[in-house]
Amino acid sequence: MKNAALKFSANLSFLFSEVPFFDRFEAARDAGFAAVEYLFPYEFDAYELKAKLDSCGLEQVLFNMPVPDWESGGRGMLILPDRVDEFRKGVRTAIDYARVLGVKQVNCLSGLAPMGADDSTLRRTAVDNLRYAASELGAHGIRLLLEPINHFDMPGFYLNTSAQAEALMDEAGSPNIFLQYDLYHQQRMSGELIATYMRLKDRIAHIQIADAPGRHEPGTGEVNYANVFRALESAGYEGWIGCEYRPKTTTIEGLGWMRSENDSAA
């Protein structure tokens, strides 16, 4: 029996930047996507976003927890002991948006480690915050995701590898914490994309893709994505795969890889 086709989600923070944000939903639908994700919904009205999703027949599968100082260089609050109250307020905000948008998983960015900070304090803060967020989100049927990000693109980011994320999840001990497995970050840090997926597949709730090292579409770098996709199919991966890459030219011109993938699955 042929394996089920993989499902691709358009990350609207990266794709279709040729048009204004609200026009990207139609562009994604017209390009053949059935789902979208993006970094943050919070500058928009949740009901307006939901109406746009519904009018385009799209599912939203992911967004990040609030990072209020993103534009000024903030990259998350999970590890920051002086921002625990703000982090927990953000959990409630994320729940409010997720319930309106029908989103069942929310990603948490760990943040930048402050210079000279005590690592044990940062880790204890992260574990406490993870337990809180996992419990609050879980009460509404929402998964908490944790994402490692490579230190080349984001120097100082606290969580860089899947092994680090796994250890942090183990320490938090909640069944409602899952890994957001970004193959671009994994390739930059450790490689072994398939082997790492196979080891952690029961803990992976969402996958994201970009080729390395340029973070463009599949087929523009060193990753053999055809091989990766076949491995994911064979392993029975049923989640969404977020296309979180910067098109090398235009979004549409760069979607040849997806057309080929869909044809191979037909």
N, C-alpha and C positions, 0 to 999 in steps of 0.2 A: 504494500500500500504506500502511495506517495505521501510524504510528510506534508503537513499543512504549510501554506505559504507564510512567510514572515510578514509582519505588519510594521509599516514605517510611519512615523509621526513627524510632521514638519515643525521644526523649532523656529517660531516666528521672530525670535530675537536675532536669528542668524540668516534665515532664508527669506527671500522676497523683499529684501531691503530696498529694492528698486521702487517700491510703492509705500504709501503711508501705512501705519500699523494696522488700522482697521480694514484696509483693503487687502491685507495679506491673507485673511481668512478665505476670501473668494479665490485668491490666487492659488492658495494651497489646494482647495477643493478642485479647481479647474486643472491642476497639475496631477490629480489622481490620488491625493492624500485623503484619508478618512479621519485623521486625527491630527491634533496640533498640541504643542507645548510651547512655553516661553518662560523667560526668567522670572518675571514678577507681574502680577495683575493689579497691584495695589494703587496705581495712579488712575485707574479706571473704575467706573461703577460696575459692581459685580453683575447686576442685572442687565446692564447694557452689553457686557461681554457675553452673558448667557444668551441673550437675544441674537447676537451675531453668530454664535456657534449654532444655534438652532436654525437660523435662516440659511446657513450654509450646509446643514446636515453633518456637522463635524462633532467629534468627541474631543474634549480636552483631557489629556492624560497626566499632566504634570505641571507644577510650578514650584518655585522655591519659597521657603519661609522668608519673612521680611528681613531685609538688610537696609535699614533706613539711611545709612551713610554710604551706599554703594557708589554714588556718583563722585564722592570725595575720597574713594579708595578703600572703604570698608568692605570686608569679604565674609561677614558672618559674625555671630555673637555667641556661638555655642560654648566656646572655651573661656569667655571673658567674665571673670568674677564680679567686675563692677557693673555688668549689664544684665544680670540675671533677671531682674524685674522686667526689663525691656524685652529680653528674649521671651519670657513667658507671656507677656502681652502679645508679642508677635505670633506665638502659637495660637492664641485665641483668634487673632485676625486671620491667620491662615485657615483655621477651621471655618470661620464665617464665609470666606471666599470659596473654599472647597465645597461646602454644602450647597451653595448657590450654583456653582459651575459643574457639579457632579464629578468632581475630581476625587479619585480614590487613593492618591499617593502624593505626598509633599516632600520635597527634598530639603535637607538642612545643610547649610554651608558652615563649616567649623570655624572659619575665621583665621586671621593672621595672629601669630604668636607675638605678643609684645616683647620688645627687646629687654632682655634680662629677667623676664618673668620666670617664676618658679614652675617647672614643668608639672610637679605633683599637684599644685594648685589648679593649673589649667586642666589637667586630666580629671581631677575630682569634680571641677565645675562642669566639664563636658559630660561626665557620666550622670551627674545629678540632673542636668538639663535634658539629656537623652531620655532618662527614665520618666521625667515629667511629660515631655512632649509625646513620647510613645503612648503613655497612658491616656492623655487628653485626646490625641488624635484617634487612638484605638476605640475610644468610647463612641466615636462617630463613624467607625468603619473605615478609617483612613490610615494608610500605611505611612510610617516615617522612614524616609530614605536618607542614607548617609553616603556622601560622594568624596572619594579621594581626588585631588587635583594636582597635577605635576608641578614641581617646584621651578621648572624652567619658565613656564608661562606666568606663574603666580608665586614669586619668591616669598617665603615666610608663611605660606599657608600651612596650617597645623597638620593636616591630614593629606599625605602624599601617595600612599600605596594601599592596595587592597589588603595586604597583611596587617597594616596599622588599623584599618577600618574594622577588620575582623576581630582584632584584639579588643578594640573599644566596644564593639557590639557585645562581645563575650562578657566584658566587665559590667556593662550596663544590665545585661541579663534579661532584657525584655523580648518576648516573642514578636513584638510589633516593630522591630527595627530591621531594615533590609538594606542591601547594598545597591546603590546606583552605580552600575558598572559602565564607565565611559571608556571605550576601547582606545580612544586617542590618548587619554591620560595614562592608561595602563601601558600602552606601547612606549610612550616617552619615558616612563619610570622603570618598567620591568620587562616588557614584552610578554611572551608566553600567553598570548590572548586566549587561546583555546584551552590550554591546560589549566589556567587560572579559572576560567569560566566553569570547566568541568568540576573543579574542586569546590567551587563556591555556588554552584547553580541553584541549590536549594535556598540560598540566602539572597539571591539576586532578583530584584523586583522590576528593574528597568535597565535597559541598555541604551547607550548613546554612541554615535559613531562620528568619526572624522578621520581622514587619512593623516599620516604623520610623515615628516615633521611639520608640514605647512598648514595643517588644520583645514584643508580643502576637502572636496568631495572624494568618496572612494574612487580609486583608480589614478589618483594624482600623486601618490606617495609610495611608501614601502610596504604597506599592509596588503596582504593577499585577501581582499575582502570576499572574493568568490569562495575561497576555502573556508573562511570564518563563517559565512552565511550557511554553507552546507553543514558545518559542524553544529551550528545552533539549531538548524532544522532536525538533524539526526538526534540531537539531545532532547528534542521536544520542547524547545523554548516557545512559550505561548504569549509572552508579554509584548509590549510595544518596543520598537527601536527608534529612538529619537535621532533625527538628522540635525546634529548640532555642529555644523561646519560652515565655514565661510566660502561661498562659491568662488571659484577661481576667476570666472567671468561673470555671467549672469546666472541666476538661479535655474532658469529653464534650460539653458545650454548645458548646465552641469548635472542635469538629472538623467543623463544617458545610462548611468550605472543602475538606477532604479528601474528604468524601462527594461533593461536587460535582465535584471533580477526577476521582475514580474513575468517576463516572457518565459524564463526558465522554469518558473513555478506553475505556469499555466498548463 
